Amino acid sequence: MRLQPIGRLETPFRTPAECPRNGRQLVPAPLCHATVLPEFRDGLAGLDGFSHLILLYWLHEARPTELVFSPPFDPAPRGVFATRAPARPNPIGLAVVAFEGFAEPGRLRVRYLDCIDGTPLLDIKPYLPTTDAEPGATMGWLAAHATRRD
């Protein structure tokens, strides 16, 4: 398996402790940028017109994995795969971001990121409400915390 960053994410967060638990906690959401390396910029063709994108990124400063732990807002032990915690066997972050166009060629304006400045960007996909939204989805143990946005 080989992963290669396609760019970097620029956020106002300098440390993992400064990051929101998810990008929708901060109101208003800060403007962030996804800068794509020159050799991948041709892949951005046709991105105009999408309101939202899915960004995949490598949480390069995540702490070591704990397979079972108690989340900060729930005392019960939970498996890492039943949480959205950043400390994972493969620390891949995923965010659905609002896409506000290009600041300049290869530099996208986005909101709702939850990672530190300089995070390696792995991929960009258009968010498709016909495919990516599941209106009947359930939230498992998190349903008891449904008023939270994390």
C-alpha positions in Angstrom: 0.0 0.0 0.0 1.3 3.4 -0.9 -0.2 6.8 0.1 1.0 10.0 -1.4 -0.2 13.4 -0.2 -1.7 15.5 -3.0 -1.4 18.7 -1.0 -1.7 20.4 2.5 -4.5 21.8 4.5 -4.3 25.2 6.0 -6.3 25.9 9.2 -6.1 28.3 12.1 -5.4 25.3 14.5 -1.8 24.9 15.5 -2.1 21.9 17.8 -4.5 18.9 18.1 -5.8 20.4 21.3 -7.0 23.5 19.5 -9.0 21.5 16.9 -12.7 21.4 17.3 -14.2 17.9 17.9 -15.7 18.3 14.5 -15.6 21.1 12.0 -19.2 22.2 12.6 -18.7 23.1 16.3 -17.3 26.6 15.6 -19.8 29.3 14.5 -18.9 30.9 12.3 -16.7 28.2 10.8 -13.3 29.6 10.0 -12.2 29.9 6.4 -9.5 27.2 5.7 -7.7 26.3 2.5 -6.7 23.1 0.7 -3.6 23.6 -1.4 -3.1 21.0 -4.1 0.4 20.3 -5.3 1.1 21.4 -8.9 1.4 17.9 -10.2 -2.1 17.1 -9.1 -3.9 20.4 -10.1 -5.2 19.1 -13.4 -7.4 16.8 -11.3 -9.3 19.8 -10.1 -10.9 20.4 -13.5 -14.7 20.5 -13.2 -14.8 21.1 -9.5 -16.6 24.4 -9.9 -20.3 24.2 -9.2 -20.0 21.7 -6.3 -21.2 23.2 -3.0 -19.5 20.6 -0.8 -16.5 18.3 -1.0 -15.3 15.3 0.9 -11.6 15.7 2.0 -9.5 12.8 3.2 -6.4 13.6 5.1 -3.7 12.0 7.3 -3.8 12.9 10.9 0.0 13.0 11.2 0.0 14.2 14.8 -2.7 12.0 16.3 -1.7 10.2 19.5 -1.2 6.4 19.5 -4.2 4.2 18.9 -6.3 3.0 21.9 -8.6 0.2 20.6 -11.0 0.7 23.6 -11.4 3.9 25.6 -14.1 6.1 27.2 -15.0 9.1 25.0 -14.8 12.4 26.9 -18.6 12.8 26.9 -19.6 9.2 27.7 -18.3 7.0 30.6 -18.8 3.7 28.8 -15.8 2.0 27.1 -16.1 2.1 23.3 -14.1 0.5 20.5 -12.2 2.9 18.3 -14.3 1.8 15.3 -17.5 2.9 17.1 -16.1 6.4 17.5 -14.8 9.3 15.4 -11.6 9.6 17.5 -8.5 10.7 15.6 -6.3 8.1 17.3 -6.8 5.2 14.9 -4.7 2.3 13.4 -4.7 4.3 10.2 -5.2 8.0 11.2 -7.3 9.0 8.2 -9.4 12.1 8.7 -12.6 12.7 6.7 -14.6 15.9 6.5 -17.5 17.1 4.5 -16.6 20.7 3.8 -18.4 23.7 2.3 -16.5 24.6 -0.9 -16.4 28.3 -1.5 -14.4 28.3 -4.8 -10.8 28.8 -5.6 -8.7 31.4 -3.8 -6.2 31.0 -6.7 -5.3 28.1 -9.0 -4.8 25.0 -6.9 -5.9 26.6 -3.6 -9.5 25.8 -2.5 -11.5 27.8 0.0 -13.3 25.5 2.4 -15.0 25.5 5.8 -15.7 22.9 8.5 -12.2 21.4 8.8 -11.1 19.8 12.1 -7.4 19.3 11.7 -4.2 21.2 12.4 -2.5 23.5 10.0 -0.2 21.6 7.6 -2.1 18.4 7.7 -1.4 16.2 4.6 -4.3 16.1 2.1 -4.8 12.6 0.6 -7.8 13.0 -1.6 -10.7 15.2 -2.7 -14.1 13.9 -3.8 -17.3 15.8 -4.7 -20.0 15.4 -2.1 -23.2 14.0 -3.7 -26.4 14.3 -1.7 -28.0 11.6 -3.8 -25.2 9.1 -2.8 -23.5 10.4 0.3 -26.6 11.2 2.5 -28.5 8.5 4.2 -31.6 10.1 5.7 -32.6 6.9 7.6 -29.2 6.3 9.1 -29.0 5.5 12.8 -26.3 6.6 15.3 -25.9 3.6 17.6 -24.7 4.6 21.1 -24.3 8.2 20.0 -28.1 8.6 19.7 -28.1 9.2 23.4 -25.9 12.3 22.7 -27.9 13.4 19.6 -27.9 17.1 20.6 -24.1 17.1 20.4 -22.4 17.9 17.1 -19.4 15.6 17.6 
